[in-house]
Amino acid sequence: MTLRKVNVVILLLLAVAFLIIVQRNLLNLGDILHMETPDASLPFESELSPELQLESVRKGQEIPVLITAVEERLGAVVAAMNSVYQNSKANVVFTIVTLNDTVDHLNVWLSNTRLKNVKYKIVIFQPELLNGKITKDAQTLEAAKPLTFARFYLPVFIPEAEKAIYLDDDTIVQGDIQELYETNLKPGHAAAFSDDCDSASAKGIIRGAGNQNNYIGFLDFTKDAIKKLGMRANTCSFNPGVIIANLTEWRNQNITRQLEDWMELNTQEDLYSKTLAESITTPPLLIVFYKRHSTIDPMWHVRHLGTTGAGNRYSLQFVKAAKLLHWNGRYKPWGRTSSFSNLWEKWFIPDATGKYNLVRKHTGDN
C-alpha cells in the first residue's frame, strides 16, 4: 500500500508539472501572436511609415511638378512639397529651380526628413536670362526676383516632359495632385489657369490696388502696342500661381520666346498698369494666353489667402474642402499675420540645420 501511494503521488506531481509546462507554452504563444499582430486601435507614429508604405506603389506615369526655392522662403517649398507628396500615391517628380546659394541647404533639409525618398532634381536658374527684359525702375527691380520668371521657361527646365504642373511656393495641396494633372486642356492650348472671375476667389485685393481681376488691372490700355491687340479691358484675368502646361504645345507655339518679346517691349514702352503691385509676371502671360488657355477647377486654386480680410472672405469649412490653397498677397502663413496659417503649418517640416524658423505671435493665430 505504501508503494502504491508513492506511485500515485509521483503521478500527481508529474501531471501538475505537465500542466504547468503547457500553461507556460500557451502564454508564450499568446505573447508571440500579440507581437506579430499589431493593435489596430493604436496610432501608427513612425515618421517614415507613410513614405515606406507609398514607395512600393509609386510607379507608372511620372507627374512633373516645378517649384522654385528662394533661400529666405525655403520652408514654404518644403511644406508645399510635403503636402503634394503626402496627399497622393502618384509618381510625382519635383523639379526645384533655385540659385546656387540655396542648393546645399535644401539638400540637407530634404535628406533629414520624411521627404528623403521624394524624387526631385535641382536646376540652377541663370539670372542672365533676364538681361534686357526687366525695367531698371527700383520698385520693379524689388519685385522682380529672378526665380519668379522660372515659370516662363518650363520646357527648358523639364525638357523630357510633355505635360507639367507649376506651383508657387506659397501653396498647399490638399487633394490628389493626380487629379490636377489630369485636367483636360483644349486642343491648341498650351496652358490652363484659374480665371479670376470663376469662384469665391474672385476680386482678391492686392496691396491696395483694388479689385484687380481683369486685364485693365495689369495692362495700360492707353499704349498703342496694347490697343493693337484688340483685347477687351474688362476680360477676366487669371492667376499664374498654378499652371498646368502642355509642354508640347508650349514648344510648338514658342511660348517662351513670345513672353520674352513682351518683357523686352515693356522695358521700352512701359506697357504694364501703374497699379500692378508685385505681379509683374502676369502681364506678358495675359497677353500671350488671351482667349487661348483652358481653365482649372476653382477648388484646385483657392487663392488670396494672403490678403487683408481673407479670414472673413472664406469660411474654415470651405478652405478645408479646397483641393489647393494659395497665400498670394502680402501676408504669408510662415509669418506673424496670416489667415488659416494652421492649415499651412501642418505640412511644414522643421529645418534640421536650424537656419530657418517660423515667425509666430504664439497667440491669436487663426
VOBA-1610 file (N, C-alpha, C; in pm, whole numbers, padded with zeros to 5 digits, always signed):
BEGIN
Met+00085-00121+00000Met+00000+00000+00000Met+00087+00125+00000Thr+00194+00123+00073Thr+00284+00238+00080Thr+00344+00268-00055Leu+00390+00162-00124Leu+00448+00178-00257Leu+00345+00232-00355Arg+00222+00177-00344Arg+00116+00226-00434Arg+00087+00374-00411Lys+00084+00417-00285Lys+00060+00558-00256Lys+00170+00648-00313Val+00295+00600-00301Val+00408+00677-00354Val+00394+00696-00504Asn+00356+00588-00571Asn+00338+00596-00717Asn+00228+00696-00755Val+00120+00693-00677Val+00010+00787-00705Val+00056+00931-00688Val+00131+00955-00580Val+00182+01091-00555Val+00273+01136-00667Ile+00361+01043-00714Ile+00453+01077-00825Ile+00376+01111-00951Leu+00272+01029-00979Leu+00189+01055-01098Leu+00121+01191-01090Leu+00070+01222-00967Leu+00005+01352-00949Leu+00103+01467-00970Leu+00224+01452-00916Leu+00326+01555-00933Leu+00363+01572-01080Leu+00377+01460-01152Leu+00409+01467-01295Leu+00297+01536-01372Ala+00173+01506-01333Ala+00058+01568-01401Ala+00057+01718-01378Val+00083+01758-01254Val+00088+01902-01223Val+00200+01972-01300Ala+00318+01907-01304Ala+00430+01964-01377Ala+00397+01979-01525Phe+00330+01877-01581Phe+00291+01880-01722Phe+00196+01996-01750Leu+00098+02014-01659Leu+00001+02123-01677Leu+00069+02260-01669Ile+00166+02272-01578Ile+00240+02398-01566Ile+00316+02429-01694Ile+00382+02326-01751Ile+00458+02345-01876Ile+00365+02385-01990Val+00249+02319-02000Val+00152+02351-02105Val+00104+02494-02092Gln+00075+02535-01966Gln+00025+02670-01943Gln+00129+02775-01986Arg+00255+02750-01949Arg+00359+02846-01985Arg+00376+02856-02137Asn+00369+02741-02205Asn+00380+02742-02352Asn+00267+02820-02417Leu+00148+02803-02359Leu+00033+02876-02414Leu+00049+03026-02394Leu+00099+03066-02277Leu+00122+03208-02252Leu+00227+03266-02346Asn+00334+03189-02368Asn+00439+03235-02460Asn+00386+03250-02601Leu+00302+03154-02641Leu+00243+03160-02775Leu+00156+03286-02789Gly+00083+03316-02683Gly-00002+03436-02686Gly+00081+03562-02701Asp+00195+03565-02631Asp+00284+03681-02643Asp+00336+03697-02784Ile+00374+03583-02843Ile+00427+03586-02980Ile+00321+03636-03077Leu+00199+03584-03063Leu+00091+03627-03151Leu+00062+03775-03132His+00070+03823-03009His+00046+03964-02980His+00151+04052-03046Met+00276+04006-03046Met+00384+04082-03107Met+00371+04086-03258Glu+00324+03979-03319Glu+00318+03972-03464Glu+00192+04035-03521Thr+00091+04059-03437Thr-00033+04119-03483Thr-00051+04253-03414Pro-00013+04366-03481Pro-00022+04496-03414Pro-00166+04532-03381Asp-00181+04608-03274Asp-00313+04652-03231Asp-00361+04763-03323Ala-00467+04736-03398Ala-00517+04833-03495Ala-00570+04958-03429Ser-00598+04951-03300Ser-00653+05069-03233Ser-00545+05169-03195Leu-00417+05128-03203Leu-00309+05218-03166Leu-00267+05302-03285Pro-00235+05431-03266Pro-00190+05516-03376Pro-00054+05471-03426Phe-00031+05487-03558Phe+00097+05449-03617Phe+00186+05572-03619Glu+00285+05577-03531Glu+00359+05700-03508Glu+00486+05714-03591Ser+00531+05611-03657Ser+00658+05617-03728Ser+00657+05727-03832Glu+00757+05817-03826Glu+00761+05929-03918Glu+00780+05885-04062Leu+00851+05776-04083Leu+00881+05733-04219Leu+00778+05636-04274Ser+00686+05590-04190Ser+00595+05486-04236Ser+00510+05525-04356Pro+00453+05647-04364Pro+00372+05679-04483Pro+00452+05668-04611Glu+00577+05717-04608Glu+00658+05711-04729Glu+00690+05567-04767Leu+00725+05485-04665Leu+00761+05346-04694Leu+00642+05270-04751Gln+00522+05303-04699Gln+00403+05236-04749Gln+00373+05276-04892Leu+00397+05403-04927Leu+00362+05452-05059Leu+00470+05423-05163Glu+00597+05410-05120Glu+00705+05391-05214Glu+00682+05272-05306Ser+00625+05165-05253Ser+00610+05043-05332Ser+00511+05060-05447Val+00422+05159-05437Val+00323+05177-05543Val+00349+05300-05627Arg+00459+05372-05603Arg+00487+05494-05679Arg+00558+05459-05808Lys+00479+05402-05898Lys+00530+05364-06029Lys+00437+05421-06135Gly+00464+05388-06257Gly+00376+05435-06363Gly+00416+05573-06414Gln+00321+05641-06475Gln+00347+05770-06537Gln+00398+05872-06436Glu+00505+05941-06472Glu+00558+06046-06386Glu+00473+06172-06397Ile+00458+06240-06285Ile+00389+06369-06284Ile+00492+06475-06249Pro+00539+06550-06348Pro+00639+06654-06321Pro+00576+06776-06254Val+00637+06820-06145Val+00590+06939-06074Val+00710+07032-06056Leu+00698+07154-06105Leu+00807+07252-06091Leu+00771+07353-05985Ile+00869+07382-05900Ile+00852+07480-05793Ile+00986+07550-05774Thr+00983+07677-05735Thr+01107+07750-05715Thr+01142+07756-05567Ala+01270+07772-05538Ala+01317+07772-05399Ala+01407+07892-05375Val+01353+07988-05299Val+01430+08105-05257Val+01477+08081-05114Glu+01601+08112-05085Glu+01660+08080-04955Glu+01574+08129-04839Glu+01526+08253-04843Glu+01450+08307-04730Glu+01309+08251-04721Arg+01266+08173-04823Arg+01133+08112-04819Arg+01142+07960-04834Leu+01254+07904-04793Leu+01277+07761-04815Leu+01176+07675-04740Gly+01130+07721-04626Gly+01030+07646-04551Gly+00900+07630-04628Ala+00868+07730-04711Ala+00748+07724-04793Ala+00759+07613-04896Val+00874+07602-04958Val+00896+07498-05060Val+00881+07359-05000Val+00943+07339-04884Val+00937+07209-04819Val+00793+07175-04780Ala+00719+07272-04730Ala+00579+07249-04691Ala+00495+07215-04814Ala+00514+07288-04923Ala+00438+07262-05045Ala+00467+07122-05098Met+00593+07085-05102Met+00631+06951-05150Met+00572+06842-05061Asn+00578+06865-04930Asn+00526+06767-04836Asn+00376+06746-04856Ser+00303+06855-04878Ser+00158+06844-04896Ser+00124+06770-05025Val+00200+06794-05130Val+00178+06722-05257Val+00204+06574-05237Tyr+00317+06543-05175Tyr+00362+06404-05164Tyr+00273+06321-05072Gln+00233+06377-04960Gln+00156+06301-04862Gln+00012+06278-04905Asn-00039+06363-04993Asn-00179+06352-05034Asn-00200+06277-05165Ser-00097+06211-05212Ser-00110+06138-05338Ser-00022+06014-05338Lys-00066+05914-05412Lys+00016+05794-05436Lys+00080+05799-05574Ala+00065+05911-05642Ala+00116+05924-05779Ala+00269+05931-05779Asn+00325+05903-05894Asn+00470+05904-05913Asn+00515+06048-05943Val+00516+06130-05838Val+00549+06271-05853Val+00701+06290-05859Val+00744+06373-05955Val+00886+06407-05966Val+00897+06559-05964Phe+00964+06612-05863Phe+00977+06757-05848Phe+01100+06809-05922Thr+01083+06921-05989Thr+01196+06998-06041Thr+01201+07126-05959Ile+01308+07143-05884Ile+01322+07259-05796Ile+01420+07356-05860Val+01370+07472-05898Val+01454+07574-05961Val+01500+07672-05854Thr+01630+07691-05844Thr+01683+07774-05737Thr+01811+07842-05782Leu+01875+07912-05689Leu+02003+07975-05714Leu+02111+07898-05639Asn+02234+07920-05677Asn+02345+07840-05623Asn+02354+07841-05471Asp+02323+07954-05408Asp+02343+07965-05263Asp+02241+07888-05181Thr+02144+07824-05245Thr+02039+07753-05174Thr+02052+07602-05184Val+02130+07553-05277Val+02135+07409-05309Val+02172+07323-05189Asp+02282+07355-05124Asp+02329+07271-05012Asp+02228+07268-04898His+02176+07383-04862His+02078+07390-04753His+01955+07305-04786Leu+01906+07317-04908Leu+01787+07242-04949Leu+01812+07091-04946Asn+01927+07048-04995Asn+01958+06904-04995Asn+01965+06848-04854Val+02027+06921-04763Val+02037+06875-04624Val+01899+06869-04560Trp+01818+06971-04584Trp+01684+06977-04525Trp+01601+06857-04570Leu+01598+06832-04700Leu+01516+06722-04752Leu+01569+06585-04708Ser+01699+06570-04702Ser+01757+06438-04673Ser+01741+06398-04526Asn+01709+06493-04441Asn+01694+06463-04298Asn+01548+06462-04252Thr+01456+06448-04346Thr+01315+06450-04311Thr+01242+06334-04378Arg+01111+06331-04358Arg+01026+06229-04419Arg+01025+06240-04571Leu+01082+06347-04626Leu+01085+06367-04771Leu+01212+06311-04835Lys+01290+06237-04759Lys+01418+06191-04813Lys+01402+06094-04930Asn+01284+06032-04942Asn+01261+05940-05053Asn+01189+06005-05172Val+01161+06133-05161Val+01094+06203-05271Val+01187+06212-05392Lys+01129+06197-05510Lys+01207+06211-05633Lys+01214+06360-05669Tyr+01335+06411-05681Tyr+01348+06551-05719Tyr+01482+06575-05787Lys+01486+06681-05867Lys+01611+06728-05924Lys+01619+06878-05902Ile+01738+06928-05885Ile+01758+07071-05863Ile+01820+07132-05988Val+01761+07241-06033Val+01810+07313-06151Val+01849+07455-06109Ile+01964+07500-06152Ile+02011+07634-06118Ile+01962+07734-06222Phe+01893+07837-06174Phe+01843+07942-06263Phe+01956+08041-06291Gln+01967+08079-06416Gln+02069+08176-06456Gln+02004+08313-06473Pro+02025+08406-06382Pro+01962+08538-06391Pro+01994+08613-06520Glu+02102+08574-06587Glu+02139+08639-06713Glu+02030+08624-06819Leu+01944+08523-06801Leu+01834+08504-06894Leu+01744+08628-06901Leu+01744+08707-06795Leu+01652+08820-06784Leu+01714+08951-06828Asn+01839+08949-06874Asn+01904+09071-06920Asn+01823+09135-07033Gly+01792+09264-07016Gly+01718+09337-07117Gly+01568+09312-07114Lys+01521+09236-07015Lys+01379+09200-07008Lys+01307+09259-06886Ile+01382+09324-06797Ile+01322+09384-06677Ile+01363+09530-06671Thr+01268+09618-06641Thr+01298+09760-06635Thr+01392+09791-06519Lys+01458+09904-06529Lys+01554+09945-06426Lys+01487+10018-06310Asp+01356+10035-06318Asp+01283+10101-06211Asp+01306+10030-06078Ala+01339+10105-05973Ala+01377+10046-05844Ala+01265+09961-05786Gln+01140+10011-05794Gln+01027+09936-05737Gln+01005+09804-05813Thr+01021+09811-05944Thr+01005+09690-06025Thr+01116+09591-05995Leu+01238+09640-05981Leu+01351+09552-05952Leu+01332+09481-05819Glu+01273+09550-05721Glu+01248+09488-05590Glu+01152+09371-05604Ala+01050+09388-05690Ala+00951+09282-05709Ala+00999+09174-05805Ala+01096+09210-05890Ala+01141+09119-05995Ala+01247+09022-05946Lys+01212+08939-05853Lys+01304+08834-05811Lys+01323+08738-05929Pro+01446+08704-05961Pro+01471+08623-06082Pro+01387+08495-06090Leu+01372+08426-05976Leu+01304+08296-05981Leu+01156+08307-06012Thr+01097+08425-05997Thr+00955+08438-06027Thr+00926+08418-06176Phe+01031+08431-06259Phe+01015+08413-06403Phe+01044+08270-06449Ala+01074+08180-06355Ala+01106+08042-06392Ala+00991+07976-06466Arg+00867+08014-06434Arg+00750+07954-06499Arg+00749+07980-06650Phe+00817+08086-06695Phe+00823+08116-06838Phe+00907+08013-06913Tyr+00991+07941-06840Tyr+01089+07852-06903Tyr+01062+07705-06871Leu+00937+07669-06854Leu+00901+07532-06817Leu+00963+07426-06910Pro+00956+07440-07043Pro+01014+07335-07129Pro+01166+07327-07120Val+01228+07436-07077Val+01373+07436-07062Val+01413+07355-06940Phe+01338+07371-06832Phe+01372+07303-06706Phe+01322+07159-06702Ile+01218+07128-06780Ile+01166+06991-06784Ile+01161+06948-06931Pro+01276+06931-06995Pro+01279+06907-07140Pro+01220+06775-07184Glu+01217+06677-07095Glu+01172+06543-07133Glu+01021+06525-07118Ala+00952+06621-07057Ala+00811+06604-07027Ala+00721+06660-07138Glu+00602+06602-07150Glu+00502+06653-07242Glu+00397+06738-07170Lys+00387+06718-07040Lys+00291+06793-06959Lys+00351+06812-06821Ala+00320+06925-06755Ala+00378+06951-06624Ala+00289+07047-06546Ile+00314+07052-06415Ile+00243+07143-06326Ile+00345+07241-06268Tyr+00308+07368-06265Tyr+00388+07468-06195Tyr+00311+07512-06070Leu+00381+07523-05956Leu+00320+07569-05831Leu+00403+07681-05772Asp+00338+07790-05730Asp+00406+07889-05647Asp+00443+07825-05514Asp+00545+07880-05448Asp+00590+07819-05323Asp+00495+07845-05207Asp+00406+07944-05220Asp+00312+07973-05110Asp+00179+07902-05128Thr+00186+07780-05180Thr+00067+07697-05198Thr+00075+07572-05113Ile-00040+07516-05084Ile-00051+07387-05016Ile-00154+07305-05093Val-00121+07180-05120Val-00212+07091-05192Val-00281+06999-05092Gln-00413+07002-05091Gln-00491+06918-05000Gln-00560+06803-05072Gly-00557+06803-05205Gly-00615+06695-05284Gly-00506+06610-05346Asp-00546+06517-05431Asp-00452+06429-05501Asp-00403+06501-05627Ile-00274+06528-05635Ile-00216+06603-05747Ile-00243+06534-05881Gln-00268+06404-05877Gln-00302+06330-05999Gln-00426+06390-06065Glu-00522+06429-05982Glu-00646+06487-06034Glu-00619+06619-06106Leu-00534+06701-06048Leu-00499+06829-06112Leu-00425+06804-06243Tyr-00333+06709-06241Tyr-00254+06676-06360Tyr-00343+06630-06476Glu-00452+06563-06442Glu-00540+06510-06546Glu-00642+06612-06597Thr-00628+06737-06555Thr-00713+06843-06607Thr-00704+06845-06760Asn-00819+06850-06824Asn-00822+06846-06970Asn-00793+06984-07029Leu-00695+06990-07118Leu-00665+07112-07190Leu-00723+07102-07331Lys-00787+07208-07375Lys-00849+07208-07507Lys-00742+07200-07617Pro-00777+07146-07732Pro-00680+07137-07844Pro-00620+07273-07877Gly-00490+07277-07891Gly-00421+07401-07924Gly-00385+07487-07806His-00431+07451-07686His-00399+07529-07566His-00271+07477-07501Ala-00182+07570-07473Ala-00054+07533-07412Ala-00057+07537-07260Ala-00165+07593-07202Ala-00169+07604-07056Ala-00312+07619-07006Ala-00330+07586-06878Ala-00457+07608-06808Ala-00427+07689-06683Phe-00515+07787-06654Phe-00503+07873-06538Phe-00639+07883-06468Ser-00638+07947-06351Ser-00762+07977-06280Ser-00805+08118-06314Asp-00922+08133-06375Asp-00974+08265-06406Asp-01013+08337-06278Asp-00991+08468-06274Asp-01017+08544-06153Asp-01165+08580-06132Cys-01252+08537-06221Cys-01395+08566-06204Cys-01475+08437-06189Asp-01409+08327-06159Asp-01476+08198-06170Asp-01524+08139-06038Ser-01496+08204-05925Ser-01525+08136-05799Ser-01524+08234-05683Ala-01524+08178-05563Ala-01514+08260-05443Ala-01379+08330-05433Ser-01283+08290-05518Ser-01151+08354-05518Ser-01153+08486-05592Ala-01264+08519-05656Ala-01272+08639-05738Ala-01254+08765-05655Lys-01210+08867-05722Lys-01198+09002-05665Lys-01106+09005-05544Gly-00991+08942-05555Gly-00893+08949-05448Gly-00828+09086-05444Ile-00802+09134-05326Ile-00744+09267-05310Ile-00593+09253-05306Ile-00524+09328-05390Ile-00379+09315-05399Ile-00312+09446-05358Arg-00265+09453-05236Arg-00188+09564-05184Arg-00249+09699-05219Gly-00376+09713-05195Gly-00440+09842-05214Gly-00472+09875-05359Ala-00450+09782-05452Ala-00473+09811-05593Ala-00619+09797-05630Gly-00704+09761-05534Gly-00847+09746-05563Gly-00878+09607-05612Asn-00994+09594-05674Asn-01037+09463-05724Asn-00967+09432-05856Gln-00852+09373-05845Gln-00767+09352-05962Gln-00797+09214-06021Asn-00907+09203-06096Asn-00943+09075-06152Asn-00976+09083-06301Asn-00928+09189-06366Asn-00945+09198-06510Asn-00819+09255-06575Tyr-00817+09253-06706Tyr-00696+09289-06780Tyr-00650+09433-06755Ile-00745+09524-06738Ile-00706+09663-06720Ile-00631+09684-06589Gly-00641+09591-06497Gly-00566+09599-06372Gly-00419+09564-06389Phe-00384+09507-06504Phe-00247+09463-06527Phe-00178+09531-06645Leu-00257+09582-06739Leu-00200+09638-06862Leu-00250+09780-06884Asp-00167+09862-06947Asp-00201+10001-06976Asp-00265+10008-07114Phe-00397+10019-07118Phe-00470+10017-07244Phe-00464+10150-07319Thr-00385+10245-07269Thr-00363+10369-07344Thr-00244+10356-07439Lys-00166+10249-07423Lys-00047+10230-07506Lys-00084+10164-07639Asp-00023+10210-07747Asp-00054+10163-07882Asp-00032+10012-07897Ala+00076+09962-07839Ala+00107+09819-07854Ala-00003+09732-07794Ile-00067+09781-07687Ile-00177+09708-07624Ile-00305+09726-07704Lys-00330+09848-07749Lys-00450+09876-07829Lys-00457+09788-07953Lys-00343+09772-08019Lys-00339+09697-08145Lys-00378+09550-08129Leu-00369+09500-08007Leu-00401+09358-07983Leu-00552+09332-07988Gly-00632+09437-07971Gly-00777+09422-07975Gly-00834+09346-07857Met-00764+09348-07745Met-00812+09278-07625Met-00914+09366-07552Arg-01011+09304-07489Arg-01109+09378-07410Arg-01055+09402-07269Ala-01060+09526-07227Ala-01002+09564-07098Ala-01071+09497-06981Asn-01199+09465-06995Asn-01273+09405-06883Asn-01270+09253-06885Thr-01186+09195-06969Thr-01170+09049-06971Thr-01114+09001-06837Cys-01170+08895-06787Cys-01121+08840-06660Cys-00975+08799-06672Ser-00896+08840-06577Ser-00756+08797-06573Ser-00748+08656-06515Phe-00628+08602-06506Phe-00608+08472-06442Phe-00486+08479-06353Asn-00476+08386-06262Asn-00366+08384-06167Asn-00265+08276-06208Pro-00139+08314-06233Pro-00038+08218-06279Pro+00038+08147-06168Gly-00019+08147-06046Gly+00046+08078-05935Gly+00033+07928-05944Val-00063+07881-06024Val-00079+07739-06053Val-00099+07727-06204Ile-00015+07651-06268Ile-00023+07634-06414Ile-00017+07486-06448Ile-00106+07444-06536Ile-00094+07312-06597Ile-00052+07336-06741Ala+00063+07286-06779Ala+00119+07319-06910Ala+00127+07197-07000Asn+00077+07214-07121Asn+00101+07118-07229Asn+00233+07161-07293Leu+00341+07097-07254Leu+00473+07143-07296Leu+00500+07119-07445Thr+00430+07024-07504Thr+00443+07004-07648Thr+00389+07126-07723Glu+00269+07171-07683Glu+00212+07290-07744Glu+00296+07414-07711Trp+00346+07419-07589Trp+00429+07532-07545Trp+00549+07547-07638Arg+00613+07434-07668Arg+00730+07437-07757Arg+00688+07473-07900Asn+00583+07408-07947Asn+00540+07430-08085Asn+00501+07575-08110Gln+00440+07639-08011Gln+00396+07777-08025Gln+00504+07877-07981Asn+00617+07825-07938Asn+00729+07909-07894Asn+00683+08011-07789Ile+00611+07962-07689Ile+00554+08048-07586Ile+00662+08126-07511Thr+00771+08060-07478Thr+00878+08127-07403Thr+00930+08248-07478Arg+00952+08235-07607Arg+01002+08347-07688Arg+00899+08459-07693Gln+00772+08425-07705Gln+00667+08526-07706Gln+00666+08606-07575Leu+00679+08535-07463Leu+00681+08602-07332Leu+00801+08694-07321Glu+00916+08647-07366Glu+01037+08730-07362Glu+01022+08855-07449Asp+00960+08841-07565Asp+00940+08956-07654Asp+00859+09066-07585Trp+00751+09026-07515Trp+00668+09125-07447Trp+00740+09185-07327Met+00822+09106-07259Met+00902+09161-07150Met+00998+09268-07202Glu+01062+09239-07313Glu+01156+09335-07372Glu+01085+09461-07419Leu+00968+09445-07480Leu+00894+09562-07527Leu+00847+09648-07410Asn+00815+09585-07299Asn+00772+09661-07181Asn+00885+09750-07129Thr+01009+09704-07135Thr+01121+09787-07089Thr+01136+09912-07174Gln+01086+09907-07297Gln+01097+10021-07389Gln+00973+10111-07386Glu+00854+10051-07366Glu+00730+10127-07381Glu+00644+10132-07254Asp+00686+10066-07147Asp+00615+10071-07019Asp+00467+10033-07034Leu+00444+09907-07069Leu+00311+09859-07104Leu+00227+09814-06986Tyr+00288+09796-06870Tyr+00216+09741-06757Tyr+00140+09850-06681Ser+00031+09810-06616Ser-00051+09903-06540Ser+00027+09960-06422Lys-00004+10086-06388Lys+00063+10151-06275Lys+00016+10095-06141Thr-00096+10025-06140Thr-00147+09966-06014Thr-00106+09820-06000Leu-00005+09780-06075Leu+00029+09638-06085Leu+00074+09575-05955Ala+00136+09653-05867Ala+00195+09596-05744Ala+00303+09496-05781Glu+00303+09377-05717Glu+00416+09286-05736Glu+00395+09181-05844Ser+00282+09182-05912Ser+00251+09073-06005Ser+00309+09098-06144Ile+00439+09119-06152Ile+00499+09158-06279Ile+00514+09042-06377Thr+00493+08921-06332Thr+00496+08808-06426Thr+00363+08790-06499Thr+00258+08849-06446Thr+00124+08826-06502Thr+00099+08893-06637Pro+00136+09021-06658Pro+00102+09088-06784Pro+00143+09016-06912Pro+00269+08972-06926Pro+00303+08903-07051Pro+00225+08773-07070Leu+00194+08704-06961Leu+00114+08582-06970Leu-00028+08614-07016Leu-00085+08724-06965Leu-00219+08764-07006Leu-00225+08793-07156Ile-00120+08856-07207Ile-00116+08888-07350Ile-00104+08762-07434Val-00007+08681-07402Val+00022+08562-07484Val-00092+08461-07480Phe-00160+08450-07364Phe-00264+08349-07349Phe-00406+08407-07358Tyr-00419+08527-07411Tyr-00552+08589-07425Tyr-00643+08501-07511Lys-00753+08457-07452Lys-00852+08372-07519Lys-00793+08240-07571Arg-00677+08203-07517Arg-00609+08083-07566Arg-00557+07997-07451His-00638+07984-07345His-00598+07899-07234His-00721+07825-07182Ser-00695+07709-07123Ser-00801+07631-07060Ser-00812+07674-06914Thr-00915+07622-06845Thr-00939+07665-06708Thr-00920+07549-06609Ile-00881+07586-06489Ile-00862+07492-06379Ile-00985+07495-06290Asp-01025+07381-06240Asp-01136+07372-06144Asp-01110+07472-06031Pro-01206+07560-06001Pro-01185+07662-05897Pro-01140+07606-05762Met-01183+07485-05727Met-01143+07427-05599Met-00996+07384-05599Trp-00937+07383-05719Trp-00795+07350-05729Trp-00706+07474-05729His-00767+07588-05697His-00685+07709-05678His-00764+07813-05600Val-00779+07790-05472Val-00845+07886-05383Val-00737+07981-05334Arg-00746+08106-05377Arg-00635+08199-05357Arg-00676+08323-05277His-00581+08418-05275His-00597+08543-05199His-00600+08520-05048Leu-00544+08407-05003Leu-00539+08381-04859Leu-00437+08471-04789Gly-00352+08534-04868Gly-00251+08623-04810Gly-00290+08770-04814Thr-00419+08797-04838Thr-00466+08935-04845Thr-00546+08973-04720Thr-00563+09101-04702Thr-00640+09150-04588Thr-00785+09101-04596Gly-00836+09049-04486Gly-00975+09007-04482Gly-01002+08868-04535Ala-00897+08791-04565Ala-00918+08656-04617Ala-00994+08569-04517Gly-00970+08593-04388Gly-01038+08516-04285Gly-01186+08541-04281Asn-01228+08659-04330Asn-01370+08691-04336Asn-01432+08649-04469Arg-01348+08647-04573Arg-01399+08614-04706Arg-01436+08466-04717Tyr-01358+08380-04653Tyr-01379+08236-04663Tyr-01416+08177-04527Ser-01501+08076-04530Ser-01527+08000-04408Ser-01420+07893-04392Leu-01397+07852-04270Leu-01300+07746-04244Leu-01341+07617-04314Gln-01469+07590-04317Gln-01520+07469-04382Gln-01487+07470-04532Phe-01504+07586-04596Phe-01474+07597-04739Phe-01325+07577-04765Val-01242+07640-04684Val-01097+07632-04704Val-01048+07489-04684Lys-01103+07420-04585Lys-01063+07281-04562Lys-01105+07190-04678Ala-01215+07224-04745Ala-01265+07143-04855Ala-01189+07169-04985Ala-01117+07280-04992Ala-01045+07315-05115Ala-00934+07214-05144Lys-00906+07194-05273Lys-00801+07099-05313Lys-00662+07163-05308Leu-00658+07295-05329Leu-00529+07365-05328Leu-00550+07505-05272Leu-00464+07544-05179Leu-00471+07675-05115Leu-00351+07760-05157His-00376+07889-05180His-00269+07978-05227His-00271+08106-05145Trp-00161+08131-05073Trp-00149+08251-04991Trp-00083+08363-05070Asn-00133+08388-05192Asn-00080+08502-05266Asn-00126+08630-05197Gly-00043+08731-05205Gly-00070+08854-05133Gly+00040+08884-05032Arg+00017+08983-04952Arg+00121+09033-04862Arg+00150+08943-04743Tyr+00048+08875-04692Tyr+00063+08802-04565Tyr+00083+08652-04591Lys+00197+08602-04546Lys+00232+08462-04571Lys+00211+08376-04445Pro+00178+08250-04462Pro+00145+08166-04346Pro+00264+08131-04257Trp+00384+08161-04303Trp+00501+08137-04217Trp+00539+08265-04142Gly+00460+08371-04160Gly+00487+08497-04092Gly+00396+08517-03972Arg+00394+08638-03919Arg+00319+08669-03797Arg+00169+08681-03821Thr+00133+08736-03937Thr-00008+08767-03962Thr-00055+08699-04090Ser-00140+08601-04077Ser-00193+08532-04194Ser-00319+08457-04155Ser-00413+08451-04247Ser-00534+08372-04224Ser-00507+08225-04252Phe-00566+08139-04172Phe-00560+07994-04192Phe-00416+07939-04191Ser-00329+08004-04115Ser-00190+07959-04111Ser-00175+07819-04053Asn-00272+07777-03970Asn-00263+07643-03911Asn-00278+07535-04018Leu-00353+07564-04125Leu-00368+07465-04233Leu-00240+07451-04312Trp-00162+07557-04317Trp-00030+07551-04382Trp+00072+07482-04291Glu+00067+07517-04164Glu+00172+07471-04072Glu+00170+07320-04050Lys+00057+07256-04072Lys+00051+07110-04054Lys+00141+07038-04154Trp+00178+07106-04263Trp+00264+07044-04365Trp+00409+07091-04354Phe+00433+07188-04268Phe+00569+07239-04251Phe+00656+07136-04178Ile+00778+07118-04224Ile+00874+07028-04160Ile+00991+07112-04110Pro+01020+07110-03981Pro+01128+07193-03926Pro+01263+07166-03994Asp+01342+07270-04001Asp+01474+07264-04062Asp+01574+07202-03965Ala+01631+07089-04001Ala+01726+07020-03912Ala+01851+07103-03888Thr+01885+07194-03979Thr+02005+07276-03961Thr+01980+07393-03866Gly+01852+07424-03840Gly+01819+07534-03751Gly+01830+07672-03815Lys+01858+07676-03946Lys+01872+07806-04013Lys+01738+07875-04036Tyr+01633+07794-04056Tyr+01502+07851-04089Tyr+01404+07826-03975Asn+01339+07933-03933Asn+01240+07921-03826Asn+01117+08001-03862Leu+01001+07951-03821Leu+00877+08024-03843Leu+00871+08146-03754Val+00804+08250-03803Val+00780+08368-03721Val+00638+08358-03670Arg+00621+08356-03540Arg+00489+08336-03482Arg+00463+08432-03367Lys+00335+08471-03352Lys+00293+08555-03239Lys+00269+08470-03113His+00243+08339-03136His+00214+08243-03028His+00076+08258-02969Thr+00010+08369-02999Thr-00128+08385-02952Thr-00209+08449-03063Gly-00335+08408-03071Gly-00426+08472-03165Gly-00413+08425-03307Asp-00330+08322-03335Asp-00319+08273-03471Asp-00450+08211-03513Asn-00482+08223-03644Asn-00602+08161-03697Asn-00581+08012-03714
//
